[in-house]
């Protein structure tokens, strides 16, 4: 069954490898916040403290996780907040087509709105009924299981609503703008017309 869920070129490793860029940030709940800005419906910026975020409706998602370095972690149980809850609390302008997910140290990844609102996408705080470990993104990461895992940003701090696409951190450094593992969209030279910003 796992083989049928593996995208081309992927393998299931022993254990759960952890890969990230840069150092692991410290979590300070008294100063941590989550912001929503850019093309909001109201024109205002929204700010959620850690207690605010913890009060948002929670759910669990079981999803696979596909790293562009070719390993896949199968059947992970993530707990957290669906993007729909944030979109309801901080509505986007009707013209928003993409979002930029911002993390600690200015790291970012862009997503189409359809990827943000896909059924498996989650702002995750837990993995297998326990808080995510610091090196896996505690206190908050986004999980976008149908895309390569660099889109599943760790240590998330903000969403920026965009009315046109813009490349994030790895996309500016040669990674594919969309990142569909079933199409092996690993690198920007593979992009077809319309798959990246003009």
C-alpha positions as CSV (number, residue, x, y, z in Angstrom):
1,X,0.0,0.0,0.0
2,X,2.8,2.4,0.9
3,X,4.4,1.8,-2.5
4,X,1.2,3.0,-4.2
5,X,1.4,6.3,-2.3
6,X,5.0,6.9,-3.1
7,X,5.7,9.6,-5.7
8,X,8.2,8.8,-8.4
9,X,11.8,8.8,-7.2
10,X,11.0,8.6,-3.5
11,X,11.8,5.9,-0.9
12,X,10.8,5.2,2.7
13,X,13.8,5.6,5.1
14,X,14.4,4.0,8.5
15,X,13.4,6.4,11.2
16,X,12.3,10.0,10.6
17,X,15.1,12.2,9.2
18,X,15.1,15.9,10.1
19,X,16.4,18.5,7.6
20,X,16.3,22.2,8.0
21,X,18.1,25.4,7.0
22,X,19.7,27.5,9.7
23,X,19.4,27.2,13.5
24,X,16.5,26.2,15.6
25,X,14.8,29.2,17.1
26,X,13.8,29.5,20.7
27,X,10.0,29.7,21.5
28,X,9.0,32.5,23.8
29,X,5.2,32.2,24.3
30,X,4.9,35.6,25.9
31,X,6.2,37.4,22.8
32,X,5.3,34.9,20.0
33,X,2.7,36.0,17.6
34,X,1.2,35.0,14.3
35,X,0.3,37.7,11.8
36,X,-1.8,37.9,8.7
37,X,-1.1,40.8,6.4
38,X,-1.0,41.9,2.7
39,X,-4.2,41.9,0.7
40,X,-6.7,41.4,3.5
41,X,-10.4,42.1,2.9
42,X,-10.4,44.9,5.5
43,X,-7.0,46.3,4.6
44,X,-5.9,45.7,8.2
45,X,-3.2,43.5,9.6
46,X,-4.3,40.7,12.0
47,X,-2.3,39.5,15.0
48,X,-2.8,36.3,17.0
49,X,-0.9,35.8,20.3
50,X,0.0,32.2,21.3
51,X,-3.2,31.9,23.5
52,X,-5.3,33.3,20.6
53,X,-3.9,30.7,18.3
54,X,-4.4,27.9,20.8
55,X,-8.1,28.9,21.0
56,X,-8.7,28.4,17.2
57,X,-10.6,25.2,16.3
58,X,-8.3,22.1,16.1
59,X,-8.3,19.0,14.0
60,X,-6.1,16.0,13.1
61,X,-4.9,15.0,9.6
62,X,-3.1,11.8,8.6
63,X,-0.8,12.5,5.7
64,X,2.4,11.5,4.0
65,X,5.4,13.8,3.8
66,X,7.6,13.9,0.7
67,X,11.1,15.6,1.0
68,X,12.7,16.8,-2.3
69,X,15.9,14.9,-1.1
70,X,13.8,11.8,-2.0
71,X,12.7,10.3,1.3
72,X,9.0,10.1,2.2
73,X,7.6,9.7,5.7
74,X,4.3,7.8,5.5
75,X,1.1,8.1,7.6
76,X,2.0,11.0,9.9
77,X,-0.7,12.1,12.3
78,X,-0.6,15.9,12.5
79,X,-2.7,18.0,14.9
80,X,-3.4,21.7,14.5
81,X,-5.5,24.4,12.8
82,X,-7.0,24.2,9.3
83,X,-6.2,27.2,7.2
84,X,-10.0,27.8,6.8
85,X,-10.1,28.8,10.5
86,X,-7.5,31.5,9.8
87,X,-9.1,32.6,6.6
88,X,-12.4,33.0,8.5
89,X,-10.8,35.0,11.3
90,X,-8.6,37.1,8.9
91,X,-10.4,37.2,5.5
92,X,-8.4,37.7,2.3
93,X,-9.4,40.1,-0.4
94,X,-11.4,38.4,-3.2
95,X,-8.4,39.0,-5.6
96,X,-5.9,37.0,-3.5
97,X,-4.5,34.1,-5.6
98,X,-1.4,33.1,-3.6
99,X,0.0,33.4,-0.2
100,X,3.6,33.7,1.2
101,X,4.2,31.7,4.4
102,X,6.7,33.5,6.5
103,X,8.8,31.9,9.2
104,X,11.5,32.8,11.7
105,X,14.7,34.4,10.3
106,X,12.8,35.6,7.2
107,X,12.4,32.2,5.6
108,X,9.4,32.0,3.3
109,X,7.6,29.7,0.8
110,X,4.9,30.7,-1.7
111,X,1.7,28.7,-2.2
112,X,-1.3,29.0,-4.5
113,X,-4.5,29.6,-2.6
114,X,-5.7,26.3,-3.8
115,X,-2.7,24.6,-2.1
116,X,-3.4,26.5,1.2
117,X,-7.0,25.4,1.2
118,X,-6.4,21.8,0.1
119,X,-8.0,19.2,2.4
120,X,-4.8,18.0,3.9
121,X,-3.1,21.3,4.5
122,X,-2.7,22.1,8.2
123,X,-1.0,24.6,10.5
124,X,0.4,21.9,12.8
125,X,1.4,22.1,16.4
126,X,1.4,18.3,17.1
127,X,2.8,15.2,15.6
128,X,1.5,11.8,16.8
129,X,-0.5,13.4,19.7
130,X,2.6,15.2,21.1
131,X,3.9,18.7,20.5
132,X,6.1,18.9,17.5
133,X,9.8,18.8,18.5
134,X,11.8,22.0,18.1
135,X,13.8,20.8,15.2
136,X,10.6,19.7,13.4
137,X,9.1,23.2,13.7
138,X,7.7,23.8,17.2
139,X,5.6,25.6,18.0
140,X,4.0,25.9,14.6
141,X,4.6,24.7,11.1
142,X,2.5,24.4,8.0
143,X,2.1,20.9,6.5
144,X,1.2,20.8,2.8
145,X,1.3,17.0,2.2
146,X,0.6,17.1,-1.6
147,X,3.7,19.2,-2.3
148,X,7.4,18.7,-1.6
149,X,8.2,19.3,2.0
150,X,10.1,22.6,1.6
151,X,6.6,24.1,1.2
152,X,5.8,22.7,4.6
153,X,7.5,25.6,6.4
154,X,8.7,25.2,10.0
155,X,8.5,27.9,12.7
156,X,5.7,29.8,10.9
157,X,5.0,33.3,12.0
158,X,2.8,34.9,9.3
159,X,0.7,34.6,6.2
160,X,1.0,37.3,3.5
161,X,-2.0,37.5,1.1
162,X,-0.8,38.1,-2.4
163,X,-2.8,39.2,-5.5
164,X,0.0,37.9,-7.7
165,X,2.6,35.1,-7.3
166,X,6.1,35.8,-5.9
167,X,8.9,33.3,-5.2
168,X,9.8,32.3,-1.7
169,X,13.2,31.4,-0.2
170,X,14.0,28.2,-2.0
171,X,12.1,29.1,-5.1
172,X,14.4,32.1,-5.5
173,X,17.3,29.7,-5.2
174,X,16.4,27.4,-8.1
175,X,13.6,25.2,-6.7
176,X,10.3,24.6,-8.6
177,X,7.6,27.2,-8.0
178,X,4.8,24.6,-7.6
179,X,6.6,21.5,-6.2
180,X,4.3,18.7,-7.1
181,X,6.1,15.4,-6.1
182,X,3.9,13.3,-8.4
183,X,5.3,15.3,-11.3
184,X,8.8,15.5,-9.8
185,X,8.7,19.3,-9.9
186,X,12.0,19.7,-8.1
187,X,13.8,22.6,-9.9
188,X,12.9,25.8,-11.6
189,X,14.4,24.8,-14.9
190,X,11.6,22.2,-15.2
191,X,8.9,24.9,-15.0
192,X,6.4,25.2,-17.8
193,X,5.0,28.6,-18.9
194,X,2.6,29.8,-16.3
195,X,4.0,27.7,-13.5
196,X,6.1,30.6,-12.1
197,X,5.8,34.3,-11.5
198,X,6.2,36.5,-14.7
